[in-house]
Amino acid sequence: MSTSQATKDKGSAQGWQQRPDKTSGAIKTIEVIVQKGTFSMTCFAQKNCKRWPQYSLWLMTDQVNEEAGQISPQIEKARADLKKTDAN
């Protein structure tokens, strides 16, 4: 990774510090990854959005759009719980 890219990524990581407490564990992980220069923030986001495409919008913006198939893990769990209830 180039020095200029690492500097840009470290600047990006600072924005994560302003997230609510519910993400504090993830924030620390991201900060360590970025500080060590082992992984860029862009690469981190791309890999996770590819792994969970249905969560892409939620991962990047903390928003959902169910009509477009963009959900959060909480919505997916609620749907699974409803299916269990309906089956009983």
HUDA-V978118 format. One record per pair of residues at least 12 apart in sequence whose ideal C-beta (glycine too) atoms are under 10 Angstrom apart, sorted by the first residue. I is the first residue (numbers start at 1). GAP is how many residues later the second one is. Records with the same first field share a line. If there is no record, write none. Layout:
I = GAP  GAP
This chain:
1 = 36  37  38  39  42
2 = 35
3 = 34
5 = 32  35  37
6 = 28  29  30  31  34
7 = 30
8 = 32  33  34
9 = 21  24  25  26  28  30  31  32  33  34  35
10 = 21  24  25  27  31
11 = 23  30
12 = 18  22  28  29  30  32  33
13 = 14  17  18  19  20  21  22  28  31
14 = 17  20
15 = 26
16 = 12  13  14  15  18  25
17 = 13  14
19 = 43
20 = 42
23 = 39
29 = 15
30 = 14
44 = 15
45 = 14  15
48 = 12
52 = 19  21  24
53 = 16  17
54 = 14  15  16  17  18  19  21  22
55 = 15  16  17  18  20  21
56 = 13  14
57 = 12  13  14  15
58 = 12  13  14  15  16  17
59 = 13  14
66 = 13
